């Protein structure tokens, strides 16, 4: 068992030592402020269901942590209950949601995604519930919202922790009553939709701090599944490398150095703060530059200088250098801002529409 101090004011003291993070042993005493807690291990075993398959949709993993996740995802797919996916950015929450949809009875229906952190707060209500013509400035036509669009299928609410407080009661009603009211309308419309939500925030802490409604949290967290970070499952890295290289359509000759045992051992010892997304970017960079650099010790992969080809035409090399810079800059910017396009664009002083165009140009997914 591991205990981690979450930036507490009083600190966490384990067996008389102030710690940031440490493992517990039987008989350990934790002091939290004025409270002392004694930790003991029970003799009773807790059996964790593990999936026999090492793949669920586009997710793969041989570790016990991922096979436990696969077992829970499979059970969630058998019903229509609301699912809350928790985990750091890059751990595969969107792939898990899509896999649950495709393995559910609603697989023939639509799969609609709403990124609650990428849409302006004043437009998010219309995005979710739709609006009537003339309901606000710019509403020149009637528009159905994501709930109605996903009818018969699944609605995936990404970054649900970014949902504004004033919208949370409306979402709660939609989840409980299975009906929505378009902006500017006086009547409710029934919807037949299954909701999956995802967040990289600690919603329980947000509830305690008053940033998220408790009743909405409990309505979303009927089944809560925590996606483990890559550093907690290093044994999955060889299989992940194979999957990522296949998705990048890499030839066997080019992929051979990236499958070498010493290279995989280096990857297993690295700190992947961006998780699988960062691993994919790192492998792609190794392929483009045709070099194998040290795996990142933290944060985004380090970017070396651009390697020029003096035998090529100036215009060609200039265009390639700009494209290389854009790829590395925008990826690092997204990692820095937890994949939030609106925040990254604002920090870079770039219009969000242009930001999306650059991402599409280089095939980068937020």
N, C-alpha and C positions, 0 to 999 in steps of 0.2 A: 504494500500500500504506500502511496506517495502523498505527501501533503505539500501544498504550495501556498505561500502567502500572497494574497491578491492586493498588494500595496496598502495594507492595513495601517492605520495610524499608530496603533500600539505595538505592532510587530507580532510575530508568532515565535514562541519559545518552545523548543523540543528538548526535553531532558536537560533543561538549564542552558541551552544554547539557542541564541536567536538565529533563525534560519530564513532563507528565501525559498528554498525547496529542499526536501529531504525525504528519505524513506522511513517508514514507521516499523518498529519491531514490537513484538508482544511485550506488554508491560510499559510501553512508552507513555510519558505524560506530556500532554500539550497544554501550554498556558496561553490563553487567548484573553487578553485584558485581565480581568479579575477572576476569570473562570479557568479552572483546571479540568482537563479531560484525560481520563486514562484509557488507553487503547489496548484491547485484548482481542486475540484471534479465537473464534469459535471452532469447535471441533467439527461442526456440521459443514458439509460440502454444498456449495451452490453450483448446480449443473448448468452450464452455459450451452444453449443449443447452437450448434455449428452446422452450416450448410455443407453438404458433400461437394458441391460444385465450387470451383475456384473462380467462377465468373458469374456476374449478374448484370445482364445488359452489356454496356460498354465498360463496366467496372471489373477489375480483376485483382486477385490477391490470394495468396496461399496462407497468409498469417491467420492466427486464431481471431485476431481483432476484426479482420475484414470478413472472415467466414461467419462470425457472429452477426455482423451487419447484414450480410446477405440473407441469413436466416430471418432476421427481423423484416427486411424489405420484402421477402417472399410472403411472409404472413400479412404484411400490410397490403400487398397486392391482391390478397384474397377477399378483401372487404372494401367498403367505401368510406371508412373512417378518415378523419383529418389527420395528416401526418406532419410533424415538425422535424425538419432535418437541421441539426446543429453541427457546427464545425468551422474550422478556419477556412480562409479563402484558398481555393485551389484544391480542396479535398474531394471534390466530385459530387457536390450536393445536387447540382442541376442534372448530372448524368444519372444519379440515383432516382430523382423524381421522374425522369423520362422512362427509366427502366421499370419503375413501379407502374406507370401508366400503360406501358406496352404489354405488361404481364397481367394486367387487370381485365375485368370484364368490360371496361370502357375503352379498350385498345383501339376499337374502330372509330371512336369519337375523336374530337380535336384535342390537342395538347397546346394550351395557350399560356404564354409566359408574360408576367408583368414584373418588371424590376422596380420595386418600390423606392430604390435609392437613386434611380437614374431619371425619374420623371419629376418635374416641378410639382410642389405640393398643391398649387392651385389647379393643376391639370389632372392630378392623380384620381380625384373622385370621378371625373368624366371618363378616365381611362378604365376604371373598375366597373362603373355602373352605367356609363353612357350618358347622353344628354339629348334634349329635345331642341329642335330648331328655334333659334332666337333666345335660348335660355341664358346666354351671356354673350358678351362681345366676341365676335369671331365664330359663333356657332351658326354657320350659314345653312347647315344641314343636320338632320337627325342622325345620331350615331349610337350604335349599340355598344355596350361596354364589354369588358373581358368576361364577366360572369355570364352574360347572355351568349357571347361568342363561343364559350367553352361548354355550352349546354350539351349534355350527353357524353362529355369527356372529362378532362382534368384541367384545373386551373392551378398553375404553379406561381406562387407569390414569392419571388426571390427578394432577399434582404427585407424581410417583414419587420425587422427591428427599426427600419427607417420610416415606417408609416407614421404620419403626423398624428398627434393625440386627438385632434378634432375629427379625424376620419375613423378612428378605432371603434367608436360605438356603431357606426354605420356598417363596418365590416362584421362586427359581432352579430348584428341583426341579420345580415345576409347569411351568415353561417348557421345561425340558429333557426331562422324562419324559412331559409332557402327561397328568399324572394328579394328583389332589388327594386329601387326606384331611381329612374333616370333623373339627372339634374334638370330641373324645370318641369318635372311631371308631378302630378298629384296621386298617381296610382302605382301600386306595386305589381311587379311581374314575377311569376314563379320561375325558378331556374333549377335545372337538374344537373348539378356539377359536383365533382369531387375536388377538394382543395388540398394541395400540398404546399407547405410553407418552408422557407429556409432562412437561416440567419447565421452570421459569423459573430454575433454578439451574445452576451450572457443575458438572456431575457429575464431570468429570475432576478438578477441584480437590477435590471431596468425597472422591473415591477416594484422592487423595494425602494428604488430611488424616485418612483412616481413618473418615470418616463414611458411606461407601458402599462396598459390596463391589466389587472390581475384576471378579470373574467374573460378577456380575450385570450390571454396566455393559456388559461386552462382549457378554453374551447379549441385552441389550435393544437395543444400538446396532448391529444388523445393517445397518439403513439409518438414518442420522442425517440429519434435515432441519432446518435452522435457519430459523425464521420471521423475516424481517427486520423491525426496528422501523419504525414509520411515518416517523420523521425521516430514514430512509435511502432512502425512496422517495416523496418529495413529489409526484412526477408522477402518482401514483395517487390523490391527494386528490380531484380533480374527479369521477372515476368512483365513488369511495367515497361522496362526498356524495350523488350520485344514488341509489346503492344504499340508503344509510341513510334518505334522505328517503322512498324508496319503501316501505321496511320500516315507517316510522312513519306511513304512509298520509297524507301531507301533501298538501293541495290545491296545484295549480299556482300559485295566487295567493300562498299563504303561503310556498311554496318559492322563489319568484322572487328575493327579496333574497339568499337563501342560495346562489344559483347565479350571482350577479353576479361578473364577472371580478375586480373589486377585492377582493371578499370572499374568493374562492378564493385569490388571491395572498397575502392575509393568513394564510389557513390553511396555505398551503404554507411560510410562513416561521416558523410556530410550533413550539415544542418540545413534542411530544406524548409526555410520559413515560408516560401511560396508554394510548398507542397508539390503535387503532381504537375501543376501548371508551370512551376519554376523548373522542374526536372525536364519537361518537354522543351522549354525555351533553351535550357542549357545544352541538351542534345542537338537541337536544331543549330545552335551557334557553333558547336563542334563540327557539324557537318558542313556548314557554310564556309567556315574559315579553314577547314581541313586541318585542324589542330586539336589536341586534347589538353585543355588547360586544367589546373587544379579545380576540383569541385568547390562550390562556394561554402565558406564557413558560416555564412549568415547573410540574410538579405538577398538581393538579386545577384546573378552572376556578374563577376567583374568584367568590364568591357575593355579590351585592349585596343590599341590603335588600329585603324583600318589598313589592311594589307593591300598595297596597290600593285597593279600589273602594268609596268612601264611599256610593255609591248602593245597594249591596247590603245585605241583612240582616246583622246582627252575627253570628248563628250561622253563616251561610253563609260569610262572610269568615274567621271564626275557624277553621272546619274547613279551608278552602282554605289558610290560612296554615300550619296545623299540617302538612298534607299536603306543602306546598312545603318546609317545614323538614325533614321526615323524608326526603324524596327527596334533598335536597342533603346532609344530614348523613350518611346511610347510604352514599351514593355516595362522598363524600370519605373516609369511614371505611374503605371497602373498598379505595380507591386507596392509602390510607396503609398498609394491612396486606397489600398485594399480592393482594387478592381472597380472603384466608383468612378465612372466616366465623368460625371458632372463635377466632382471635386478635382479630378486630375486636369480636366480642361480649364477650370477656373485657376488652378495653381500655375498652369503653363501659359495663361493668358490667351487661350485659343477658344474659338467658338466651338460649341459642342457638336454642331453638325459637321464642321470641318474635321473635328477629332474623330468622329465615327467614319468619315470618308477615308482617313488615313488608316484606321484599323482595318477597314474592308480591303483597302489596296494591298495591305501586307498580310491579310489573312489572320489577323490577331483577334482573338476573342476576349472581350472584357472579363 
